[in-house]
Amino acid sequence: MKIVIQRVKESSVSISGQVVGKVGQGVYVLTGIEPTDTEKELDWMAGKLANLRIFEDEAGKMNLSLLDIRGGALIISQFTLLADCVKGRRPSFIGAGNPETAEKLYLKFLDKVAALGVPVAHGVFGADMQVYIHNDGPVTFVLESPK
């Protein structure tokens, strides 16, 4: 599993001009599900996302987590994170999980993050989405679950 976390002042996702998910201060998260991912990876990643100290405290140090600031997470499915661009000029997506399994795991991931106390907003799996991101920093992290 691979995720990209961007710290945001606010973020929203729209489909056909209609906002379907939005958060204020918190994170925007792109989520890639791999063929070998299980609930073990989801649990690890949800815990890391909720508790990673990427927000500044009163001294300006990154010392606060999403839970500490009571921030939200806008989580979007993004199979292109798993693209292999080494050979040729067209990305290969063989490293992405099959859509049926990936969607189930993505939905479980949303539930696991919410169960930790993070308000979760999301897009629609497989939809053509437009995303608004008001970056904070910018601060961006790429996380991969341990194998």
C-alpha positions in Angstrom: 0.0 0.0 0.0 1.2 3.5 -0.8 -0.2 6.8 0.2 0.7 10.4 -0.4 -0.2 12.8 2.4 -0.5 16.5 1.8 -1.1 18.8 4.8 -3.9 21.2 3.9 -5.8 24.2 5.1 -8.8 22.8 3.2 -9.5 20.3 0.4 -12.5 19.1 -1.5 -13.4 16.7 -4.3 -16.1 17.2 -6.9 -17.7 14.9 -9.5 -19.6 16.5 -12.4 -19.5 19.9 -10.6 -20.9 18.6 -7.3 -18.8 18.5 -4.1 -18.9 15.0 -2.7 -16.3 15.3 0.0 -14.5 18.1 1.8 -12.3 18.8 4.9 -11.0 21.9 6.6 -7.6 21.8 8.2 -6.1 18.3 8.0 -4.8 16.2 5.2 -5.5 15.2 1.6 -4.5 11.6 1.0 -4.0 9.7 -2.3 -4.3 6.0 -1.7 -2.9 3.2 -3.9 -3.8 -0.4 -3.2 -1.4 -3.2 -4.3 -2.4 -6.8 -5.2 -0.7 -8.2 -2.0 -2.4 -5.8 0.4 -4.4 -7.1 3.3 -6.0 -5.7 6.4 -2.6 -5.8 8.1 -1.4 -3.1 5.7 -4.6 -1.1 6.2 -4.3 -1.2 10.0 -0.6 -0.1 9.8 -1.3 2.7 7.4 -4.4 4.0 9.2 -2.5 4.2 12.5 0.4 5.9 10.8 -1.9 8.4 9.1 -3.8 9.3 12.3 -0.7 9.6 14.5 2.0 11.0 12.2 3.2 14.3 13.8 3.2 16.6 10.8 1.4 19.7 12.2 3.2 22.5 14.0 2.8 23.1 17.8 3.0 26.5 19.4 6.8 26.5 19.0 6.6 25.9 15.3 7.8 22.3 15.5 6.1 19.4 13.7 4.9 17.8 16.9 1.1 17.4 16.5 -0.8 14.6 14.8 -4.1 14.7 12.9 -5.8 13.5 16.0 -4.1 16.2 18.1 -5.4 19.0 15.9 -8.8 17.3 15.3 -8.2 17.6 11.6 -10.0 15.8 8.8 -8.7 13.5 6.1 -9.9 13.7 2.5 -9.0 10.2 1.2 -9.0 9.5 -2.6 -8.3 6.3 -4.4 -5.4 6.7 -6.8 -4.2 3.6 -8.7 -1.7 5.7 -10.7 0.5 5.9 -7.6 1.5 2.4 -8.3 2.6 3.0 -11.9 5.9 1.7 -13.2 7.4 4.3 -15.5 10.9 2.7 -15.9 10.5 1.1 -19.3 9.1 2.8 -22.4 7.0 5.9 -22.4 3.6 4.6 -21.2 3.2 3.8 -17.5 2.4 0.2 -16.6 -0.2 -0.3 -13.9 0.5 -4.0 -13.3 1.5 -3.1 -9.7 -2.0 -1.8 -8.8 -4.6 -4.1 -7.3 -7.5 -5.4 -9.4 -10.4 -2.9 -9.1 -12.9 -5.2 -7.3 -10.5 -6.1 -4.5 -8.9 -2.6 -4.4 -12.3 -0.9 -3.9 -13.2 -3.2 -1.0 -9.8 -2.5 0.7 -10.1 1.2 0.0 -13.5 1.3 1.7 -12.2 -0.7 4.7 -9.3 1.8 4.9 -11.8 4.7 5.1 -13.5 2.9 8.0 -10.3 2.1 9.8 -9.2 5.7 9.7 -12.6 6.9 10.9 -12.6 4.3 13.7 -9.4 6.0 15.1 -11.3 9.2 15.5 -10.4 11.1 12.3 -13.3 12.7 10.4 -13.1 11.2 6.9 -14.3 12.5 3.6 -13.7 10.7 0.3 -14.3 10.6 -3.4 -15.9 7.8 -5.4 -13.8 4.9 -6.3 -13.0 4.9 -10.1 -14.8 8.1 -10.8 -13.4 11.1 -12.7 -12.9 13.6 -9.9 -11.7 17.1 -9.6 -9.8 18.0 -6.5 -9.2 21.3 -4.8 -6.2 21.5 -2.5 -5.2 24.4 -0.4 -1.7 23.2 0.7 -0.4 24.1 4.1 3.4 24.5 3.9 3.5 22.8 1.4 4.1 19.7 3.5 4.0 16.3 1.6 4.9 12.8 2.6 5.0 9.5 0.7 4.4 6.4 2.9 4.6 2.7 1.9 3.5 -0.1 4.1 6.1 -2.5 5.3 6.2 -5.8 3.3 
